[in-house]
Amino acid sequence: MNKLSVLAAALLISVTTVAQRKPEVKIDKSLITTKVQESFGKKNMTAMDLWELGRVSAEGLSPDGKTLLYGVSYYSLKDNKSEKDLYALAMDNKSVKQFTAEAGGESVLKIEANGDVIYSAKGQLWRKNLNGGTAVQLTDVEGGLENVKFSPDGKHILFSKSVLLKKYHSVDKYGDLPKSNIYIYDDLDYRHWDSFNDGRFNHPFIASYTDGKIGEALDILKDEPYYSPTAPFGGAEDFAWSPDGQSVLYVCKKKFGKEYATSTNTDIYQYDIATGQTSNLSEGMLGYDTNPVFSPDGKRLSWLSMKTDGYEADKNDIILVDPATSQKVNLTAHWDGTVNSFAWSKDNKKIYFVAPTRGTVQLFAIQVPVNLNVRSLPVIEQISEGQFDITGIVGELKDGLVVTSTKMTQATEIYHYSFKSKKLAPLTSVNDAHYAKLNETKVEGRFTKASDGQDLFSWVIYPPNFDPTKKYPTLLFCQGGPQSATTQGYSFRWSFQLMASQGYIVILPNRRGMPGWGVKWNEDISKDWGGQAIRDYLSAIDGFSKESYVDKSRIGAIGASYGGYSVFMLAGVHEGRFKSFISHCGLFDMTSWYGTTEELFFANHDLGGAYWDKKNEKTYTDFNPIKHVDKWNTPILIFQGGKDYRVPIGQGLEAFQAAQLKGVKSRLVYMPDENHWVLSGHNAQVWQREFFDWLKETL
């Protein structure tokens, strides 16, 4: 019997003895568990604990598969910034040594056969060997280097740089007025995500490279007002070298102004270095085409593709191309799912990919056809299963894959997936010691019935020491996106582990409009934002309210983005189900939102189009939260970012003002320096404190 069991037994005997003398005393076993945990240093998670966790990033495997490089970032609340260092893990004995310790953040670009690691730090390239030695700075380029990719022979470098092409800013347009700060536009795409368009566009550049010396760089999009990498989140995955090093591939949406704002039609372009000619490899493919990757033997090319222009959450398929014949095959067209990311097997026979499925994100394998003329359906197999998400594929070993994985109660760590056992084994344990000090929050999946009779899956997170004989305040989490999966992901803001640790049951329905339950289920939310998806939320909370441990008088609804919209909608239609609401960057008035959001392709597809088009009337009336404000009578907390151009500031201000004028208890938390997210550590702490203080006040 271990020490914990002995102590628990002693406490139980002590309490039982007292109970035998006084039969009227009821034993609360959860108090025994709590006392035991306290004696061993256990505690419930706090917001500070969340930000003390290390944030793990997989950086790459050495060519011989013997060493894994990974990064760990820690956030300093004192300095209000993060610090990232690299670590090397020996795959044979799992020993770990720190590889870099310089101030700032380092990211691995490539690991060479001789053990030399080329990495970026402070915008420059550095070299250091896995066996040790001193790091050597290779480059000293003004402005630094971004999104670097080396040619196969290492003699050329591909990178991105911002280029001024349009004089939108008064300082650029009127050189004699350097202290002015005005923007002038004649077309759309005047702002995106969290910044106004200053006339600068990211372009790919090619240059010769010799041990840190970079030759004259060639802008392969010279004078073209297009972005590559794509804005706002594109990176080095938008670039690829051809196996012979004679050309480069890049992802670009070659549209400008209104066309740019209303389209998702990115393409895969190939630039021939010798001739300077560019060809479109995805000509006629009208949706997102991204992530070009050549097979290890260089004979095949693959990328991810969506077929519908303007539909950002369309089914994402893997396209396979034979460059020699230009034949294309959609490998996943027959499969009822959508691909997140993929990687080739070393023997060129398979493509591994990760995709959402039934409330988690798992590994899949697809057999690559030898002959593209044979139109038989490729075999697709799900090869992992469990209550976790596979968030990325790092590399392949003889006996398995190296992957990253999360749970709702565990931030990213790196694992070995075994082909034989089909199980995950941890390679990193950066946060294990931290989690060992925290009381556990149980997570389980449950099915209830939706209003239309469909099975509706939800994740449920229970408070530490959960006792089903007690009643608990309960939170309904409304997912954003709207077509984002609610799976076993881990968030440093919407931390369900943290919420449960404060004593709340948290319910996360996989409502209509989420991938992982078939293409139709995912598509059903488009043009029906306030319809079945909202009814799914009401059905879920009604189903769980039947449980004796759910305090029906203390139920709240929370969410961000479309989740924030859902909260605003629920506030007008909930008929007394909820006692408190929290909306972060939610859409409140669909008319004004359509007039100010930046990615209009999203609004056109999901809402049906403009508010002046009569065929979209339902979107701007029945499915518009502002039209239901007359029924608002429940306390509501509203978070709004000042630099949020996806859901601009007016949405939060309008909702707060309406609540105030109606006399509804309400609070506005305005974050002038934040966008659609909360990125600053200090601001995140304020966010968490306001979040939980509001729940204490109102729930």
C-alpha positions as CSV (number, residue, x, y, z in Angstrom):
1,M,0.0,0.0,0.0
2,N,1.5,3.4,-1.0
3,K,1.6,6.4,1.3
4,L,-1.4,8.1,-0.3
5,S,-3.5,4.9,0.3
6,V,-2.3,4.6,3.9
7,L,-3.2,8.3,4.7
8,A,-6.6,7.9,3.0
9,A,-7.3,4.8,5.1
10,A,-6.2,6.5,8.3
11,L,-8.5,9.5,7.6
12,L,-11.4,7.2,6.7
13,I,-10.9,5.2,9.9
14,S,-10.8,8.5,11.9
15,V,-13.9,9.9,10.3
16,T,-15.7,6.5,10.5
17,T,-14.9,6.3,14.2
18,V,-16.4,9.7,14.8
19,A,-19.4,8.7,12.6
20,Q,-20.0,5.5,14.8
21,R,-20.2,7.7,17.9
22,K,-22.5,10.2,16.2
23,P,-24.6,8.3,13.6
24,E,-26.3,11.6,12.5
25,V,-23.0,12.9,11.0
26,K,-23.0,12.2,7.2
27,I,-19.5,11.4,5.8
28,D,-18.5,13.5,2.9
29,K,-15.9,11.3,1.1
30,S,-14.9,14.1,-1.2
31,L,-13.6,16.0,1.8
32,I,-11.4,13.0,2.6
33,T,-10.0,13.0,-1.0
34,T,-9.4,16.7,-0.8
35,K,-7.5,16.4,2.5
36,V,-5.4,13.6,1.1
37,Q,-4.6,15.6,-2.0
38,E,-3.8,18.7,0.1
39,S,-1.4,16.7,2.2
40,F,0.5,15.7,-0.9
41,G,0.6,19.3,-2.3
42,K,-2.3,18.9,-4.7
43,K,-4.3,21.9,-5.6
44,N,-6.9,23.1,-8.1
45,M,-5.5,24.8,-11.2
46,T,-5.4,28.6,-11.3
47,A,-4.9,31.0,-14.2
48,M,-1.3,31.5,-13.0
49,D,-0.7,27.8,-13.2
50,L,-1.9,27.8,-16.8
51,W,0.6,30.4,-17.8
52,E,3.5,28.7,-16.0
53,L,3.2,25.7,-18.3
54,G,5.8,25.2,-21.0
55,R,4.6,25.4,-24.5
56,V,6.1,22.6,-26.6
57,S,6.9,22.8,-30.3
58,A,8.2,20.0,-32.4
59,E,11.2,21.3,-34.5
60,G,12.3,18.2,-36.4
61,L,14.0,14.8,-36.5
62,S,17.6,14.3,-37.6
63,P,18.0,12.5,-40.9
64,D,19.2,9.3,-39.1
65,G,16.2,9.5,-36.8
66,K,18.4,9.4,-33.7
67,T,17.7,12.9,-32.4
68,L,14.5,14.8,-31.9
69,L,14.8,18.6,-31.6
70,Y,11.9,20.4,-29.9
71,G,11.3,23.9,-28.4
72,V,9.9,24.9,-25.1
73,S,8.5,28.4,-24.5
74,Y,7.9,29.9,-21.1
75,Y,6.1,33.1,-20.5
76,S,7.5,35.6,-18.1
77,L,4.7,37.7,-16.6
78,K,7.4,40.0,-15.1
79,D,8.7,40.8,-18.6
80,N,5.3,40.2,-20.3
81,K,7.0,38.1,-23.0
82,S,7.9,34.5,-23.8
83,E,11.3,32.9,-24.0
84,K,11.9,29.9,-26.2
85,D,14.9,27.5,-26.1
86,L,15.6,24.3,-28.1
87,Y,16.3,20.9,-26.7
88,A,17.7,17.7,-28.1
89,L,16.3,14.3,-27.2
90,A,18.2,11.1,-27.9
91,M,15.6,8.6,-29.3
92,D,17.5,5.6,-28.0
93,N,17.7,6.4,-24.3
94,K,15.3,9.4,-24.2
95,S,18.0,11.6,-22.5
96,V,17.5,15.3,-23.0
97,K,20.0,18.1,-23.3
98,Q,19.4,21.8,-23.8
99,F,20.6,22.9,-27.2
100,T,20.2,26.7,-27.2
101,A,20.0,29.1,-24.3
102,E,20.2,32.5,-26.0
103,A,17.7,35.2,-25.3
104,G,14.8,35.3,-27.7
105,G,13.2,32.4,-29.7
106,E,14.9,29.9,-31.9
107,S,13.3,27.8,-34.6
108,V,14.9,24.9,-36.5
109,L,15.1,25.3,-40.3
110,K,17.0,22.0,-41.2
111,I,19.1,19.3,-39.6
112,E,22.0,18.2,-41.9
113,A,23.4,14.7,-42.1
114,N,26.6,15.7,-40.3
115,G,24.5,16.9,-37.3
116,D,24.7,20.6,-38.1
117,V,21.5,22.4,-37.2
118,I,20.6,25.5,-39.1
119,Y,18.2,27.6,-37.0
120,S,16.8,31.1,-37.0
121,A,17.2,33.5,-34.1
122,K,16.4,37.2,-34.1
123,G,15.8,37.1,-37.8
124,Q,19.2,35.7,-38.7
125,L,20.5,32.2,-39.5
126,W,22.7,30.3,-37.0
127,R,24.6,27.0,-37.1
128,K,25.4,24.6,-34.2
129,N,26.2,20.9,-34.2
130,L,24.1,18.4,-32.3
131,N,27.2,17.1,-30.6
132,G,27.9,20.5,-29.0
133,G,30.2,23.4,-29.7
134,T,29.6,27.1,-30.1
135,A,26.7,28.5,-32.1
136,V,27.9,30.4,-35.1
137,Q,25.9,33.3,-36.6
138,L,25.8,32.8,-40.4
139,T,23.9,35.8,-41.7
140,D,23.6,39.5,-40.9
141,V,20.8,40.6,-43.2
142,E,19.2,44.0,-42.7
143,G,15.6,43.4,-41.6
144,G,16.2,39.7,-41.0
145,L,15.0,36.7,-42.9
146,E,11.5,35.1,-42.7
147,N,10.0,31.8,-43.9
148,V,13.4,30.4,-45.0
149,K,13.6,27.2,-47.2
150,F,16.9,25.8,-48.5
151,S,17.3,24.3,-52.0
152,P,18.0,20.5,-52.0
153,D,21.7,21.1,-52.7
154,G,21.9,23.9,-50.1
155,K,23.2,26.4,-52.6
156,H,20.2,28.6,-52.8
157,I,17.7,30.1,-50.3
158,L,14.1,30.9,-50.6
159,F,12.6,33.4,-48.1
160,S,10.0,36.1,-47.8
161,K,10.3,39.9,-47.4
162,S,7.8,42.7,-47.2
163,V,7.8,45.0,-50.3
164,L,6.2,48.5,-50.6
165,L,4.0,48.5,-53.7
166,K,1.1,50.8,-52.9
167,K,1.3,54.2,-51.3
168,Y,-1.7,53.9,-49.0
169,H,0.0,55.6,-46.0
170,S,0.3,59.3,-46.1
171,V,4.0,59.1,-45.1
172,D,4.7,57.1,-48.3
173,K,2.3,59.1,-50.5
174,Y,3.4,62.6,-49.3
175,G,7.1,62.4,-48.5
176,D,7.2,66.0,-47.3
177,L,4.7,65.2,-44.4
178,P,6.7,62.6,-42.4
179,K,4.7,63.2,-39.2
180,S,1.3,62.5,-40.8
181,N,-0.5,59.3,-40.1
182,I,-3.4,58.9,-42.6
183,Y,-4.5,56.0,-44.8
184,I,-6.1,56.5,-48.2
185,Y,-7.9,53.7,-50.1
186,D,-9.8,53.3,-53.3
187,D,-10.6,49.6,-53.0
188,L,-11.2,46.8,-50.4
189,D,-8.6,44.8,-48.6
190,Y,-7.9,47.9,-46.7
191,R,-7.4,46.0,-43.5
192,H,-7.0,42.3,-42.4
193,W,-7.1,40.5,-39.1
194,D,-5.5,43.2,-36.9
195,S,-3.6,45.6,-39.2
196,F,-4.5,48.1,-41.8
197,N,-2.9,47.6,-45.3
198,D,0.0,49.9,-45.5
199,G,0.7,49.0,-49.1
200,R,3.3,46.4,-48.3
201,F,3.0,42.8,-49.6
202,N,5.0,39.7,-48.6
203,H,6.9,38.3,-51.5
204,P,9.1,35.2,-52.0
205,F,12.7,35.9,-52.8
206,I,15.4,33.6,-54.2
207,A,19.1,34.1,-53.6
208,S,22.4,32.1,-53.8
209,Y,23.7,30.9,-50.5
210,T,27.2,29.9,-49.4
211,D,27.8,29.3,-45.7
212,G,25.8,32.3,-44.6
213,K,26.7,34.6,-47.6
214,I,23.5,35.5,-49.5
215,G,23.7,36.8,-53.0
216,E,21.5,39.3,-54.7
217,A,17.9,38.4,-54.0
218,L,15.4,38.0,-56.8
219,D,11.8,39.0,-56.1
220,I,9.7,36.4,-58.0
221,L,6.5,38.4,-57.6
222,K,8.2,41.7,-58.6
223,D,5.7,44.6,-58.8
224,E,2.7,42.3,-58.2
225,P,0.3,43.4,-55.4
226,Y,-0.2,39.8,-54.1
227,Y,0.8,38.1,-50.8
228,S,3.0,35.0,-50.6
229,P,3.1,33.6,-47.9
230,T,-0.7,34.2,-47.8
231,A,-2.0,36.7,-45.3
232,P,-2.6,36.8,-42.4
233,F,-1.3,33.4,-41.2
234,G,0.7,31.9,-44.1
235,G,4.3,30.8,-43.4
236,A,7.1,28.6,-44.8
237,E,4.5,25.9,-45.6
238,D,3.5,28.1,-48.5
239,F,6.9,27.4,-50.1
240,A,8.6,24.3,-51.6
241,W,11.6,23.6,-53.7
242,S,11.4,21.2,-56.6
243,P,13.5,18.0,-56.1
244,D,16.0,19.1,-58.7
245,G,16.3,22.6,-57.2
246,Q,15.5,24.2,-60.6
247,S,12.2,25.7,-59.6
248,V,10.2,26.8,-56.5
249,L,6.5,26.4,-55.6
250,Y,4.6,29.1,-53.8
251,V,1.0,29.6,-52.7
252,C,-0.7,32.8,-53.7
253,K,-4.1,34.3,-54.1
254,K,-3.5,36.4,-57.2
255,K,-6.4,38.8,-56.7
256,F,-6.6,42.4,-55.7
257,G,-9.0,44.7,-54.0
258,K,-12.7,43.5,-53.9
259,E,-11.8,40.3,-55.7
260,Y,-9.2,39.5,-53.0
261,A,-11.7,40.2,-50.2
262,T,-14.4,38.0,-51.7
263,S,-12.4,35.0,-52.8
264,T,-10.5,32.0,-51.3
265,N,-8.9,31.0,-54.6
266,T,-5.3,30.5,-53.7
267,D,-3.2,28.5,-56.2
268,I,0.0,26.6,-56.3
269,Y,2.4,28.3,-58.7
270,Q,5.7,27.0,-60.0
271,Y,8.5,29.5,-60.9
272,D,11.3,28.2,-63.2
273,I,14.5,29.8,-62.1
274,A,16.3,29.5,-65.4
275,T,13.6,31.0,-67.6
276,G,11.7,33.2,-65.1
277,Q,8.4,31.7,-66.2
278,T,5.6,31.0,-63.9
279,S,2.9,28.2,-64.3
280,N,-0.2,27.6,-62.3
281,L,-0.3,24.0,-61.2
282,S,-3.9,24.2,-59.8
283,E,-5.5,26.1,-62.7
284,G,-9.2,25.7,-62.6
285,M,-9.3,24.6,-58.9
286,L,-11.3,27.4,-57.4
287,G,-11.0,27.1,-53.6
288,Y,-8.0,27.1,-51.2
289,D,-5.0,25.2,-52.6
290,T,-2.2,25.0,-50.0
291,N,0.7,23.1,-48.5
292,P,2.6,21.8,-51.6
293,V,4.9,18.8,-50.7
294,F,6.9,16.5,-52.9
295,S,7.2,12.8,-52.2
296,P,10.6,11.8,-50.8
297,D,11.7,10.4,-54.1
298,G,10.6,13.6,-55.9
299,K,8.3,11.8,-58.3
300,R,5.0,12.9,-57.0
301,L,3.6,16.2,-55.7
302,S,0.7,16.6,-53.3
303,W,-1.2,19.5,-51.7
304,L,-4.4,20.3,-49.8
305,S,-7.4,21.6,-51.8
306,M,-10.9,22.9,-51.3
307,K,-13.1,23.0,-54.3
308,T,-15.5,25.9,-53.6
309,D,-14.4,29.5,-54.0
310,G,-15.4,31.6,-51.0
311,Y,-16.0,28.6,-48.7
312,E,-13.1,28.7,-46.1
313,A,-14.4,25.6,-44.2
314,D,-15.0,23.4,-47.3
315,K,-13.9,19.7,-47.3
316,N,-10.1,19.7,-47.5
317,D,-8.8,17.0,-49.8
318,I,-5.3,15.6,-50.6
319,I,-4.5,16.1,-54.3
320,L,-1.8,13.9,-55.9
321,V,0.0,15.0,-59.1
322,D,2.4,13.3,-61.4
323,P,4.6,16.2,-62.5
324,A,5.9,14.3,-65.5
325,T,2.3,13.9,-67.0
326,S,0.4,16.5,-65.0
327,Q,-2.2,13.9,-64.0
328,K,-4.1,14.8,-60.9
329,V,-6.0,12.5,-58.5
330,N,-8.1,13.5,-55.5
331,L,-7.1,10.8,-53.0
332,T,-9.8,11.6,-50.4
333,A,-12.7,12.6,-52.6
334,H,-14.6,9.5,-51.6
335,W,-13.9,9.9,-47.9
336,D,-16.5,11.6,-45.7
337,G,-14.1,13.9,-43.8
338,T,-11.7,16.8,-44.1
339,V,-7.9,16.8,-43.8
340,N,-6.0,19.0,-41.4
341,S,-2.4,18.2,-42.5
342,F,-0.4,15.4,-44.0
343,A,3.0,13.9,-44.4
344,W,4.6,11.3,-46.9
345,S,5.9,8.0,-45.8
346,K,9.6,7.5,-46.4
347,D,9.0,4.7,-48.8
348,N,6.6,6.9,-50.9
349,K,3.8,4.3,-50.6
350,K,1.6,6.0,-48.1
351,I,0.5,9.5,-47.0
352,Y,-0.3,9.9,-43.3
353,F,-2.7,12.6,-42.4
354,V,-4.6,14.0,-39.3
355,A,-8.3,14.8,-39.4
356,P,-11.1,15.4,-36.9
357,T,-13.4,12.4,-36.3
358,R,-16.2,12.0,-33.7
359,G,-14.9,14.6,-31.2
360,T,-11.1,14.0,-31.5
361,V,-8.4,14.4,-34.1
362,Q,-6.7,11.2,-35.2
363,L,-4.1,9.7,-37.5
364,F,-5.1,8.2,-40.9
365,A,-3.1,6.4,-43.6
366,I,-3.9,6.4,-47.3
367,Q,-2.3,4.0,-49.9
368,V,-0.8,6.0,-52.7
369,P,-1.8,4.6,-56.1
370,V,1.2,3.3,-58.2
371,N,-0.6,4.1,-61.4
372,L,-2.7,7.2,-61.5
373,N,-4.5,5.9,-64.6
374,V,-6.2,3.3,-62.4
375,R,-9.2,5.0,-61.0
376,S,-9.9,2.6,-58.1
377,L,-10.6,4.3,-54.8
378,P,-7.5,4.5,-52.6
379,V,-7.8,2.7,-49.2
380,I,-8.0,5.0,-46.3
381,E,-7.5,3.7,-42.7
382,Q,-7.8,5.3,-39.4
383,I,-4.8,4.1,-37.5
384,S,-5.1,5.8,-34.1
385,E,-7.9,6.0,-31.6
386,G,-8.3,7.4,-28.1
387,Q,-9.3,10.3,-26.0
388,F,-6.7,12.7,-27.4
389,D,-6.0,14.8,-30.4
390,I,-3.1,14.2,-32.8
391,T,-2.2,17.8,-33.7
392,G,0.7,17.2,-36.1
393,I,3.1,14.7,-37.7
394,V,6.8,15.4,-37.0
395,G,8.5,12.6,-38.8
396,E,8.7,8.8,-39.5
397,L,10.8,6.2,-37.8
398,K,11.2,2.5,-38.7
399,D,8.6,1.4,-36.2
400,G,6.3,4.4,-36.1
401,L,5.6,8.1,-36.3
402,V,6.7,11.0,-34.1
403,V,3.6,13.2,-33.5
404,T,2.4,16.0,-31.3
405,S,-0.7,15.5,-29.2
406,T,-3.0,17.2,-26.7
407,K,-5.8,16.5,-24.3
408,M,-8.2,18.9,-22.7
409,T,-6.2,18.4,-19.6
410,Q,-2.7,18.4,-21.1
411,A,-0.9,20.9,-23.3
412,T,1.1,19.8,-26.3
413,E,3.7,17.1,-25.8
414,I,5.5,14.9,-28.3
415,Y,4.8,11.2,-28.7
416,H,5.9,8.1,-30.5
417,Y,3.1,6.4,-32.3
418,S,3.8,2.6,-32.8
419,F,2.7,1.0,-36.1
420,K,2.6,-2.4,-34.2
421,S,0.7,-1.5,-31.1
422,K,-1.1,1.6,-32.5
423,K,-0.5,3.3,-29.1
424,L,1.2,6.6,-28.1
425,A,4.3,6.6,-25.9
426,P,5.5,10.0,-24.5
427,L,8.8,11.3,-25.8
428,T,8.6,14.6,-23.9
429,S,7.2,15.3,-20.4
430,V,7.7,19.0,-20.1
431,N,4.7,19.7,-18.0
432,D,4.3,16.4,-16.1
433,A,5.7,17.7,-12.8
434,H,3.4,20.7,-13.0
435,Y,0.3,18.7,-13.7
436,A,1.2,16.2,-10.9
437,K,0.6,19.1,-8.4
438,L,-2.9,19.7,-9.7
439,N,-6.1,18.0,-8.9
440,E,-7.5,16.0,-11.8
441,T,-10.5,17.0,-13.8
442,K,-12.3,14.1,-15.4
443,V,-13.3,14.3,-19.0
444,E,-15.9,12.0,-20.7
445,G,-17.9,11.9,-23.9
446,R,-21.7,11.7,-23.8
447,F,-24.5,11.5,-26.3
448,T,-27.9,13.2,-25.9
449,K,-30.6,13.8,-28.5
450,A,-30.9,17.0,-30.6
451,S,-34.2,18.6,-31.3
452,D,-34.4,16.8,-34.7
453,G,-33.8,13.4,-33.2
454,Q,-30.1,13.2,-34.2
455,D,-27.5,11.9,-31.8
456,L,-25.6,14.9,-30.3
457,F,-22.1,14.3,-28.9
458,S,-20.7,16.5,-26.1
459,W,-17.5,16.5,-24.1
460,V,-18.1,17.0,-20.4
461,I,-15.4,18.2,-17.9
462,Y,-16.1,17.6,-14.3
463,P,-14.6,19.6,-11.3
464,P,-11.9,18.0,-9.1
465,N,-13.3,15.5,-6.6
466,F,-16.6,15.4,-8.4
467,D,-19.4,14.0,-6.3
468,P,-22.5,13.0,-8.2
469,T,-24.6,13.5,-5.1
470,K,-23.9,17.2,-5.1
471,K,-25.1,20.0,-7.4
472,Y,-22.7,22.0,-9.5
473,P,-22.9,25.3,-11.5
474,T,-22.6,24.4,-15.2
475,L,-21.2,26.2,-18.2
476,L,-22.3,25.6,-21.8
477,F,-19.3,26.3,-24.1
478,C,-20.3,27.6,-27.5
479,Q,-17.5,26.9,-30.1
480,G,-16.3,29.5,-32.6
481,G,-15.5,29.1,-36.3
482,P,-18.3,28.3,-36.8
483,Q,-16.9,25.2,-38.5
484,S,-14.2,24.5,-36.0
485,A,-14.0,21.1,-34.3
486,T,-14.5,20.8,-30.5
487,T,-12.1,18.0,-29.8
488,Q,-9.4,17.2,-27.3
489,G,-7.5,20.4,-28.0
490,Y,-5.7,22.5,-25.3
491,S,-6.2,26.3,-25.0
492,F,-4.3,28.8,-22.9
493,R,-7.4,31.0,-22.7
494,W,-10.5,28.9,-23.1
495,S,-9.0,26.3,-20.7
496,F,-11.8,23.9,-19.8
497,Q,-9.5,22.3,-17.3
498,L,-9.1,25.7,-15.6
499,M,-12.9,26.3,-15.6
500,A,-13.7,22.9,-14.1
501,S,-11.0,23.5,-11.5
502,Q,-12.9,26.5,-10.3
503,G,-15.9,24.2,-9.5
504,Y,-17.9,24.2,-12.8
505,I,-19.1,21.4,-14.9
506,V,-18.3,22.4,-18.5
507,I,-20.3,21.0,-21.5
508,L,-19.0,21.2,-25.0
509,P,-21.5,20.0,-27.6
510,N,-20.4,19.0,-31.1
511,R,-23.3,20.9,-32.6
512,R,-24.2,21.3,-36.3
513,G,-21.3,22.9,-38.2
514,M,-18.4,20.9,-36.8
515,P,-16.0,18.7,-38.8
516,G,-15.6,15.1,-37.7
517,W,-19.2,14.0,-38.1
518,G,-19.4,13.9,-41.9
519,V,-19.3,16.6,-44.6
520,K,-23.1,17.3,-44.4
521,W,-23.1,17.8,-40.6
522,N,-20.3,20.3,-41.1
523,E,-22.1,22.1,-44.0
524,D,-25.4,22.3,-42.3
525,I,-24.6,25.5,-40.4
526,S,-24.0,27.6,-43.5
527,K,-26.8,30.2,-44.0
528,D,-28.4,28.7,-40.8
529,W,-26.4,30.3,-38.1
530,G,-29.3,31.0,-35.8
531,G,-31.2,27.7,-36.6
532,Q,-30.3,24.1,-35.9
533,A,-26.9,24.9,-34.3
534,I,-28.6,27.1,-31.7
535,R,-31.3,24.5,-31.2
536,D,-28.4,21.9,-30.7
537,Y,-27.1,24.1,-27.8
538,L,-30.5,24.3,-26.2
539,S,-31.0,20.5,-26.6
540,A,-27.6,19.8,-25.1
541,I,-28.2,21.9,-22.0
542,D,-31.7,20.5,-21.6
543,G,-30.4,17.0,-21.9
544,F,-27.7,17.5,-19.2
545,S,-30.0,19.5,-17.0
546,K,-31.8,16.2,-16.3
547,E,-28.8,15.1,-14.3
548,S,-29.2,15.4,-10.6
549,Y,-25.7,17.0,-10.2
550,V,-26.4,19.9,-12.6
551,D,-27.8,22.9,-10.7
552,K,-30.5,24.1,-13.1
553,S,-30.7,27.4,-11.3
554,R,-26.9,28.1,-12.0
555,I,-26.3,27.5,-15.7
556,G,-24.2,29.9,-17.9
557,A,-23.3,30.1,-21.6
558,I,-19.9,31.2,-22.8
559,G,-18.2,31.5,-26.1
560,A,-16.1,33.5,-28.6
561,S,-16.5,34.6,-32.2
562,Y,-19.3,32.5,-33.6
563,G,-19.5,31.2,-30.0
564,G,-19.9,34.9,-28.9
565,Y,-22.7,35.2,-31.5
566,S,-24.3,32.1,-30.1
567,V,-24.3,33.7,-26.6
568,F,-25.9,36.8,-28.0
569,M,-28.5,34.7,-29.8
570,L,-29.2,32.5,-26.7
571,A,-29.6,35.7,-24.6
572,G,-32.7,36.4,-26.7
573,V,-34.2,32.9,-27.1
574,H,-33.1,30.9,-24.0
575,E,-36.5,31.3,-22.1
576,G,-34.9,31.3,-18.7
577,R,-32.5,28.4,-19.1
578,F,-29.4,30.5,-18.3
579,K,-28.4,32.7,-15.4
580,S,-25.3,34.3,-16.9
581,F,-23.7,34.9,-20.2
582,I,-20.1,35.7,-21.4
583,S,-19.4,36.7,-25.0
584,H,-15.9,37.3,-26.4
585,C,-15.7,39.2,-29.7
586,G,-19.1,38.0,-30.7
587,L,-21.1,39.1,-33.7
588,F,-24.1,41.1,-32.5
589,D,-25.6,42.9,-35.5
590,M,-25.1,41.0,-38.7
591,T,-25.9,44.1,-40.8
592,S,-23.2,46.3,-39.4
593,W,-20.8,43.3,-39.1
594,Y,-21.2,42.7,-42.9
595,G,-20.3,46.3,-43.5
596,T,-17.1,46.2,-41.5
597,T,-15.6,42.7,-41.5
598,E,-12.6,42.1,-43.8
599,E,-12.9,38.6,-45.2
600,L,-16.1,39.1,-47.2
601,F,-15.8,35.7,-48.8
602,F,-16.7,34.2,-45.4
603,A,-19.7,36.5,-44.9
604,N,-20.9,35.9,-48.4
605,H,-20.8,32.1,-48.1
606,D,-22.0,31.6,-44.5
607,L,-24.6,34.4,-44.4
608,G,-25.7,34.1,-48.0
609,G,-24.4,37.5,-49.0
610,A,-25.2,41.2,-48.5
611,Y,-28.0,42.6,-46.3
612,W,-29.5,44.5,-49.2
613,D,-30.2,41.2,-51.1
614,K,-33.7,40.2,-50.1
615,K,-32.9,36.5,-50.4
616,N,-30.8,36.8,-47.3
617,E,-33.5,38.5,-45.2
618,K,-33.7,35.7,-42.6
619,T,-30.0,36.0,-41.9
620,Y,-30.4,39.7,-41.0
621,T,-33.7,39.3,-39.1
622,D,-34.5,35.9,-37.5
623,F,-30.8,34.9,-37.2
624,N,-29.6,38.4,-36.1
625,P,-29.0,38.8,-32.3
626,I,-29.8,42.5,-32.3
627,K,-33.4,41.6,-33.4
628,H,-33.9,39.7,-30.2
629,V,-32.6,42.2,-27.7
630,D,-36.1,43.0,-26.6
631,K,-36.0,39.7,-24.7
632,W,-32.6,40.3,-23.0
633,N,-33.0,40.0,-19.2
634,T,-29.9,38.0,-18.1
635,P,-26.5,39.4,-16.9
636,I,-23.9,39.5,-19.7
637,L,-20.2,40.1,-19.8
638,I,-18.7,41.3,-23.1
639,F,-15.1,41.1,-24.1
640,Q,-14.0,43.1,-27.1
641,G,-10.6,43.6,-28.8
642,G,-9.7,47.0,-30.2
643,K,-7.6,45.5,-33.1
644,D,-10.2,42.9,-34.0
645,Y,-11.0,43.4,-37.6
646,R,-12.6,40.0,-38.1
647,V,-15.4,41.0,-35.6
648,P,-14.8,44.8,-35.3
649,I,-15.2,46.8,-32.2
650,G,-18.7,48.1,-32.9
651,Q,-20.1,44.6,-32.3
652,G,-19.1,44.5,-28.6
653,L,-19.9,48.2,-28.0
654,E,-23.4,47.9,-29.6
655,A,-24.2,44.8,-27.4
656,F,-23.0,46.5,-24.2
657,Q,-24.8,49.7,-25.0
658,A,-28.0,47.8,-25.7
659,A,-27.7,45.8,-22.4
660,Q,-27.0,48.9,-20.4
661,L,-30.0,50.9,-21.9
662,K,-32.3,47.9,-21.2
663,G,-31.1,47.9,-17.6
664,V,-29.6,44.4,-17.9
665,K,-26.6,43.8,-15.6
666,S,-23.7,44.0,-18.0
667,R,-20.0,44.7,-18.1
668,L,-17.6,45.6,-21.0
669,V,-14.0,44.5,-20.9
670,Y,-12.3,46.5,-23.7
671,M,-8.8,45.3,-24.8
672,P,-7.4,48.1,-27.1
673,D,-4.2,46.2,-28.0
674,E,-5.8,42.8,-28.6
675,N,-7.1,41.3,-31.8
676,H,-9.6,38.4,-32.1
677,W,-7.5,36.6,-29.5
678,V,-5.7,37.6,-26.3
679,L,-1.9,37.3,-26.8
680,S,-0.4,39.4,-24.0
681,G,0.3,37.5,-20.7
682,H,-0.8,40.4,-18.5
683,N,-3.9,41.0,-20.6
684,A,-4.7,37.2,-20.4
685,Q,-4.5,37.4,-16.6
686,V,-6.9,40.3,-16.6
687,W,-9.2,38.3,-18.9
688,Q,-9.2,35.3,-16.6
689,R,-9.8,37.3,-13.5
690,E,-12.7,39.2,-15.1
691,F,-14.1,35.9,-16.5
692,F,-14.2,34.1,-13.2
693,D,-15.1,37.2,-11.1
694,W,-18.2,37.6,-13.3
695,L,-19.2,34.0,-12.8
696,K,-18.8,34.4,-9.1
697,E,-21.0,37.5,-9.2
698,T,-23.7,36.1,-11.4
699,L,-23.7,32.3,-11.2
